[in-house]
Amino acid sequence: MVRGRIGGMAKPIADKYAMFLLTDLNMELCKDGCAAPCKVPKEQVLAGTATVQVADSGGRPMKVSVEGRNGLRPLAEVVVKGTVGKLDQNVMIINAQNIFVQDDKK
């Protein structure tokens, strides 16, 4: 399991695929979800983010956006349970089995 915040760029949730960027909770973010200040070097953003996907049986992301589903939105804090689908020096892809959205209403 991994905990993080949806962000890392101005539009961290894909429009046509079940994918989003998950950032380290310690990464400072702008109001629109990108790393703050918005001129953080790409390498630094990549080091603090992972791509989360909801994959089909072939391991490819499903062709539907997850934005708005069960509270998934930019800047939402989430816990993802899944497996690492790809890991190299620049990209980590997590195949999500479960996604829990932290309720920020207290």
GITA-V310577 format. One record per pair of residues at least 12 apart in sequence whose ideal C-beta (glycine too) atoms are under 6 Angstrom apart, sorted by the first residue. I is the first residue (numbers start at 0). J is the second residue. Records with the same first field share a line. If there is no record, write none. Layout:
I: J / J
This chain:
0: 78 / 80
1: 79
2: 78
3: 21 / 22 / 24
4: 22 / 24 / 76
5: 19 / 73 / 75
6: 22 / 28 / 32 / 74
7: 20 / 22 / 44 / 48
8: 33
9: 31 / 33
11: 32 / 73
12: 66
14: 64
16: 60
17: 53 / 60 / 61 / 63 / 65
18: 52 / 60
19: 51
20: 48
21: 49 / 51
22: 47 / 48
23: 47
26: 47
32: 73 / 74
45: 89
49: 91 / 93
50: 92
51: 79 / 93 / 95
53: 95
54: 94
69: 100
70: 100
75: 100
76: 101
77: 98 / 100
78: 99
79: 93 / 95 / 98
80: 96 / 97
81: 93 / 94 / 95 / 96
82: 94
